[in-house]
Amino acid sequence: MPKLTKRRVDAIVAGPRPREVWDDELKGFGVRVHPTGRKVFIVMTRVQGRQVRVTIGQHGPFTVAGARARAVEIIAKARAGEDPSPRRSGAREAVTVRALCRRFLDDYVSVHCKPRTFDDYSHSVNSFILPKLGAFRVNDVRRDHVAALHQDMRATPYQANRTLAVLSKMFNLAELWEIRPDGSNPCRHVKRYKERRRERFLSDAEYVRLGEALRDAERSEMPSAVAAIRLLMLTGCRLSEILTLRWDYVDMEAGQLCLADSKSGAKIVHLGEPALAVLRGIERAEGNPWVIVGRRRGRHLADLQNAWRRIRAEAGLDDVRIHDLRHSFASGGLLVGEGLPMIGKLLGHTQVQTTARYAHLAADPVKAAANRISERIAEVTR
């Protein structure tokens, strides 16, 4: 048969028995076709006169070009006298990426990370990593495999970069667990995509429209959903911090929330009088420890997105995300003269560079003052 190509491999029809089709250009490189239609790339070569057979991987996760490159490496090792076949006694040689993913999520992420992080990592693993690399042995994954996975996700650069970061963490742990050699992480030097940081801040006029929409929503939405949005607006808290807020975290006398856990750990959220007024207006549900109650007895509201979409549409703010309320709280602090350190403290930032994204807004009051002064001088000197 001529040289194996993707078109030729795809065209091979499975029969009642397994069959092997060999490449005419690279001797010893072929594909084994199972009756089920599964196609696996293989190499047949000799080491010191002894014939060895090596399975490269399944067609699909492995491209023809990738399998050919791997076959060239195996044949070169065999000619140098090195046995390229996997050591049956070495269990680590047979560890698949699928098994590594399970260990990563079960033994590392579930122990060391927060539930939201576990969900995010699980999404990357199950939706992107396993479909592409799950069948690979951990030691067989190379940089070009990782780069191909990353490139396939280029339409969603943020998700592509997050998935690359998860994969890199997994391979670092594979080295720690002695599944791969030290310094062999295949994610190294895979260039991440540029991400456009989205910044959306509500203007005073938009706040007016949102306030009107919230008042209208009191007749149609769950009271807890409306209260949650008001608290998000007035505190700068993250969505998860408000939805999982318990009454025993609320200190009305001190005017603060004492959060036992957040993205940045335990923290105090200081409340203004408007936020305290919202809390006073929330009716406590008997036997329910949550401030923002859900429809199910004893549970908190799990999802605010549907209510938010309806409310923002009513306000004509279709491009505003819930998290933009937090950004707007920060920008509002700068506009009334608060400095970046104070804004960072209010938002619970642990690193100054996190707050620094708002630095360009700090100049707005100064620009406004310069404009007022220059206009006055211009008016006098006309």
C-alpha positions in Angstrom: 0.0 0.0 0.0 1.3 3.6 -0.7 2.2 6.0 2.1 -0.3 6.2 4.9 -2.3 9.4 5.0 -5.3 10.5 6.9 -7.5 10.0 3.9 -6.2 6.5 3.4 -6.5 5.5 7.0 -10.0 6.9 7.2 -10.9 4.9 4.1 -9.8 1.5 5.5 -12.8 -0.7 6.1 -13.0 -3.0 9.1 -13.5 -6.7 8.5 -14.6 -9.7 10.6 -11.0 -10.1 11.8 -8.3 -7.7 12.8 -6.1 -6.6 9.9 -2.9 -4.6 9.6 -2.0 -2.2 6.8 1.6 -1.1 6.4 3.1 2.1 5.2 5.1 1.8 2.0 7.4 4.7 2.8 8.4 4.0 6.4 9.1 0.3 6.8 7.6 -1.1 10.0 5.0 1.6 10.4 1.4 0.6 10.1 -2.1 0.6 11.4 -4.1 -2.2 13.0 -7.8 -2.2 12.2 -10.1 -4.0 14.6 -13.5 -5.4 13.7 -15.1 -2.7 15.8 -13.6 -0.1 13.5 -11.0 1.0 16.0 -7.7 1.9 14.3 -4.4 1.8 16.2 -0.9 2.8 14.9 1.8 0.3 15.4 5.5 -0.2 14.7 7.3 -3.5 14.0 11.1 -3.3 14.2 14.1 -5.3 15.5 16.4 -4.8 18.4 19.7 -6.8 18.4 18.0 -9.4 16.1 14.9 -9.7 18.2 11.6 -8.5 16.7 9.6 -6.1 18.8 6.2 -4.7 18.3 5.2 -1.3 19.8 1.7 0.2 20.0 1.8 3.9 19.3 -1.8 4.9 19.9 -5.3 5.2 18.5 -6.1 7.0 15.3 -8.0 10.1 16.3 -6.1 11.1 19.4 -3.0 10.4 17.3 -2.8 12.0 13.9 -1.1 10.1 11.1 1.7 12.7 11.1 2.2 12.4 14.8 2.2 8.7 14.8 4.7 8.7 11.9 7.0 11.0 13.9 6.7 8.7 16.9 7.5 5.7 14.7 10.7 7.3 13.5 11.8 7.8 17.1 11.0 4.2 18.0 12.9 2.8 15.0 15.9 5.1 15.7 16.0 3.8 19.3 15.9 0.2 18.1 18.7 0.8 15.6 20.8 2.2 18.5 20.2 -1.0 20.4 17.6 0.4 22.9 14.5 -1.6 23.4 11.6 0.8 22.6 8.9 -1.6 23.8 7.2 -0.6 27.1 8.5 -2.3 30.2 5.7 -4.5 31.5 7.2 -4.4 35.0 7.1 -0.6 35.2 3.6 0.3 36.0 4.3 4.0 35.5 5.0 3.4 31.8 1.4 2.3 31.3 -0.3 5.2 33.1 -2.7 6.9 30.8 -3.7 10.6 30.8 -7.2 9.4 31.8 -5.8 7.8 34.9 -3.7 10.9 35.7 -6.8 13.1 35.3 -8.7 11.0 37.9 -5.8 11.1 40.3 -5.4 14.8 39.8 -9.0 15.6 40.5 -9.4 13.0 43.4 -6.1 13.3 45.2 -5.1 16.9 44.5 -7.9 19.3 43.5 -10.6 17.9 45.8 -8.1 18.2 48.8 -6.3 21.4 48.1 -8.8 23.6 46.1 -12.1 25.2 46.7 -15.3 23.6 45.3 -15.6 26.3 42.5 -12.1 25.6 41.4 -12.8 21.8 41.4 -15.8 22.5 39.1 -13.7 24.7 36.8 -10.8 22.1 36.6 -13.3 19.2 36.1 -14.8 21.2 33.2 -11.4 21.6 31.5 -10.5 18.0 32.1 -13.8 16.4 30.9 -14.6 18.8 28.1 -11.2 19.4 26.5 -8.4 17.3 27.9 -9.9 13.8 28.0 -11.4 13.8 24.5 -8.1 14.8 22.9 -5.5 13.2 25.2 -7.3 10.7 27.5 -6.1 7.6 25.6 -2.4 8.6 25.5 0.1 7.2 27.9 1.4 10.0 30.1 4.9 9.5 28.9 3.9 9.6 25.3 2.4 13.1 25.4 4.7 15.6 23.6 4.7 19.3 23.2 3.2 19.1 19.7 0.2 17.2 21.2 -0.4 20.0 23.7 0.1 22.7 21.1 -2.5 21.1 18.9 -5.0 20.9 21.7 -4.4 24.6 22.5 -4.7 25.6 18.9 -7.9 23.7 18.5 -9.4 26.0 21.2 -8.1 29.3 19.7 -11.7 30.6 19.1 -12.0 30.8 22.9 -8.6 32.1 24.0 -9.5 32.4 27.7 -10.7 28.8 28.0 -7.8 27.6 25.9 -5.3 29.3 28.3 -7.1 28.0 31.4 -7.1 24.4 30.0 -3.4 24.7 29.2 -2.7 25.9 32.8 -4.7 22.9 34.2 -2.8 20.5 31.9 0.5 22.0 33.0 -0.4 21.6 36.6 -1.2 17.9 36.0 2.1 17.2 34.3 4.0 19.0 37.1 2.3 16.6 39.5 3.1 13.7 37.2 6.7 14.6 37.7 6.2 14.8 41.5 4.5 11.5 41.5 7.4 10.0 39.4 5.2 9.2 36.4 7.2 11.4 34.1 10.9 12.4 34.3 11.7 15.7 36.0 11.7 18.7 33.7 9.7 17.0 31.0 6.4 19.0 31.2 5.2 19.1 27.6 3.3 22.3 28.2 6.5 24.3 28.5 7.0 26.9 25.8 3.5 26.6 24.4 2.6 30.2 24.0 -0.6 31.4 25.5 -3.1 33.5 23.6 -3.5 37.2 24.3 -6.7 37.8 26.3 -8.6 41.1 26.1 -9.5 42.1 29.6 -13.1 43.1 29.6 -13.9 46.2 31.5 -17.5 47.4 31.9 -18.6 50.0 34.5 -22.0 51.4 35.1 -22.6 55.1 34.6 -24.9 57.1 36.9 -27.6 57.0 34.2 -27.3 53.2 33.9 -27.5 52.9 37.7 -30.8 54.9 37.5 -32.2 52.5 34.9 -31.0 49.4 36.9 -32.7 50.8 40.0 -36.0 51.3 38.2 -35.8 47.7 36.8 -35.1 46.3 40.3 -38.2 48.1 41.7 -40.3 46.7 38.9 -38.8 43.2 39.4 -40.0 43.2 43.0 -43.5 42.3 41.5 -42.3 39.5 39.3 -39.0 38.0 40.6 -38.2 36.1 43.8 -37.5 38.6 46.6 -34.3 36.9 47.4 -33.0 37.4 43.8 -33.7 41.1 43.9 -32.1 41.4 47.3 -29.0 39.5 46.0 -28.5 41.9 43.1 -28.9 44.9 45.4 -26.3 43.5 47.8 -23.9 42.8 44.9 -24.3 46.4 43.8 -23.8 47.9 47.2 -21.0 45.7 48.6 -18.7 44.8 45.6 -18.9 41.2 46.8 -18.5 38.2 44.5 -21.6 36.3 43.4 -20.6 33.2 45.4 -20.1 35.3 48.5 -23.6 36.7 48.4 -25.4 33.5 47.4 -23.7 31.5 50.1 -24.1 34.2 52.8 -25.3 32.9 56.1 -27.1 34.9 58.8 -24.4 34.0 61.3 -21.9 35.8 59.0 -23.9 39.0 59.3 -23.0 41.4 62.2 -25.6 44.2 61.9 -24.3 46.0 65.0 -20.8 46.2 63.6 -22.0 46.8 60.1 -20.0 44.0 58.5 -20.0 40.5 57.0 -17.6 38.1 58.6 -17.1 35.6 55.7 -15.6 32.3 56.8 -14.3 31.6 53.3 -13.9 33.4 50.0 -11.7 33.2 46.9 -9.0 35.0 49.0 -9.8 33.2 52.3 -11.6 34.5 55.3 -12.4 38.2 55.2 -14.4 41.0 56.6 -16.8 43.0 54.3 -17.6 46.4 55.7 -21.1 47.5 54.9 -22.6 50.9 54.1 -26.0 52.0 55.4 -27.8 51.2 52.1 -26.5 47.6 52.2 -27.5 47.3 55.9 -31.0 48.5 54.9 -31.3 45.7 52.3 -30.3 43.1 54.9 -32.9 44.5 57.3 -35.6 44.2 54.7 -34.9 40.5 54.1 -37.3 38.2 55.9 -35.6 35.3 57.6 -36.9 31.9 56.6 -37.5 29.6 59.6 -34.9 26.8 59.8 -32.9 28.2 56.9 -29.4 29.6 57.7 -29.0 31.3 54.3 -29.7 35.0 53.7 -30.5 34.5 50.0 -33.0 31.6 50.2 -33.8 29.4 47.2 -37.1 27.7 46.2 -36.2 24.5 48.0 -36.7 24.5 51.8 -33.5 25.0 53.7 -31.4 25.8 50.7 -29.9 28.9 49.3 -30.5 30.3 45.8 -28.3 28.4 43.5 -28.6 30.5 40.3 -29.1 34.2 39.7 -28.4 34.3 36.0 -31.9 33.9 34.7 -33.3 36.6 37.0 -30.4 38.9 36.1 -30.9 38.5 32.4 -34.5 39.5 32.7 -33.7 42.5 34.9 -30.8 43.8 32.9 -32.9 43.5 29.7 -35.6 45.6 31.3 -32.9 48.2 32.2 -31.4 48.1 28.7 -28.1 46.7 30.0 -27.8 43.5 27.9 -24.0 43.6 27.9 -23.6 43.9 31.7 -22.5 40.7 33.5 -23.2 40.2 37.2 -19.5 40.5 37.9 -19.5 43.9 36.3 -21.4 45.1 39.4 -18.2 44.4 41.4 -16.1 46.4 38.9 -18.6 49.2 39.1 -18.4 49.3 42.9 -14.6 49.7 42.6 -14.8 52.4 39.9 -17.4 54.2 42.0 -15.0 54.3 45.0 -12.4 55.9 42.8 -14.8 58.5 41.5 -15.6 59.6 45.1 -11.9 60.0 45.8 -10.9 56.7 47.5 -7.4 55.5 46.6 -6.5 52.1 45.2 -5.3 50.7 48.5 -8.7 51.4 50.1 -10.5 49.9 47.1 -8.4 46.8 47.3 -9.2 46.4 51.0 -12.9 46.8 50.4 -12.8 44.2 47.6 -10.6 41.8 49.6 -7.8 41.8 47.1 -4.6 40.1 48.5 -2.3 41.4 45.7 -1.9 45.1 44.7 -1.7 44.2 41.0 -5.3 42.9 41.1 -6.5 46.4 42.2 -4.1 48.1 39.8 -6.4 47.2 36.8 -8.6 50.2 38.0 -5.6 52.6 38.1 -6.6 54.4 34.9 -10.0 55.3 36.5 -8.3 57.1 39.4 -7.4 59.9 37.0 -11.0 60.7 36.1 -11.7 63.0 39.1 -8.4 64.8 38.3 -9.4 65.2 34.7 -12.8 66.6 35.7 -11.2 69.1 38.0 -8.8 70.2 35.3 -11.7 70.6 32.9 -13.6 72.8 35.4 -10.6 75.0 36.1 -9.7 75.4 32.4 -13.3 76.2 31.5 -13.5 78.9 34.2 -10.2 80.5 33.0 -11.3 80.3 29.4 -14.7 82.0 30.3 -13.0 84.8 32.2 -10.5 85.5 29.4 -12.9 85.6 26.5 
